[in-house]
Amino acid sequence: MKQNWVLIKVLEWPSQSPDLNPIENMWTMLKKQVHEWSKIQPETCQKLVDGYQKCLIEVEMSKGHVTKY
């Protein structure tokens, strides 16, 4: 059933309809991403942290220009 309200056609549907809530479609994708994130080894993160100071020095020496990082 359609209603006209201020010249806008409004369709009636349940106010809590998950079919019309975009976040409902995102939950599966978000869950997959979280599971992928949990597969990253702590050693990988530690290597990135350990190399950060060297990266900062390179950026400073290049005065903000492109570096190998």
C-alpha positions as CSV (number, residue, x, y, z in Angstrom):
1,M,0.0,0.0,0.0
2,K,1.4,3.4,-0.9
3,Q,0.9,6.7,0.8
4,N,1.4,10.1,-0.5
5,W,3.1,12.4,2.0
6,V,4.3,15.8,0.9
7,L,4.4,14.6,-2.7
8,I,6.7,11.7,-1.8
9,K,5.6,8.2,-2.3
10,V,6.2,6.2,0.9
11,L,6.0,2.4,0.9
12,E,4.9,0.6,4.1
13,W,7.2,-2.0,5.5
14,P,8.1,-3.3,9.0
15,S,10.0,-0.7,11.0
16,Q,12.7,-3.2,12.1
17,S,13.1,-5.0,8.7
18,P,16.6,-6.5,8.4
19,D,16.1,-6.5,4.6
20,L,16.4,-2.8,4.6
21,N,19.3,-2.5,7.0
22,P,22.6,-2.5,5.2
23,I,24.7,-3.4,8.2
24,E,23.0,-6.8,8.3
25,N,24.8,-7.6,5.1
26,M,28.1,-6.4,6.5
27,W,28.3,-8.7,9.5
28,T,29.4,-11.8,7.5
29,M,32.1,-9.8,5.8
30,L,33.3,-8.3,9.1
31,K,33.4,-11.7,10.8
32,K,35.6,-13.0,7.9
33,Q,38.0,-10.1,8.3
34,V,38.3,-10.6,12.0
35,H,39.2,-14.3,11.5
36,E,41.8,-13.3,8.9
37,W,43.3,-10.8,11.3
38,S,43.6,-13.5,14.0
39,K,45.8,-15.5,11.6
40,I,48.6,-12.9,11.7
41,Q,51.5,-14.2,13.7
42,P,52.8,-12.1,16.6
43,E,56.3,-12.4,15.1
44,T,55.1,-10.6,12.0
45,C,53.8,-7.7,14.0
46,Q,57.0,-7.6,16.1
47,K,59.2,-7.4,12.9
48,L,57.2,-4.4,11.7
49,V,57.5,-2.6,15.1
50,D,61.3,-3.4,15.3
51,G,61.8,-1.9,11.8
52,Y,59.8,1.3,12.5
53,Q,62.7,3.3,13.9
54,K,64.9,2.6,10.9
55,C,62.0,3.7,8.7
56,L,61.6,6.9,10.6
57,I,65.3,7.7,10.3
58,E,65.1,7.1,6.5
59,V,62.2,9.4,6.1
60,E,63.9,12.1,8.2
61,M,67.1,11.8,6.2
62,S,65.2,12.1,2.9
63,K,63.4,15.2,4.2
64,G,60.0,13.6,3.5
65,H,60.9,12.4,0.0
66,V,60.3,8.9,-1.2
67,T,62.3,6.1,0.5
68,K,62.5,2.4,0.0
69,Y,59.9,2.0,2.7
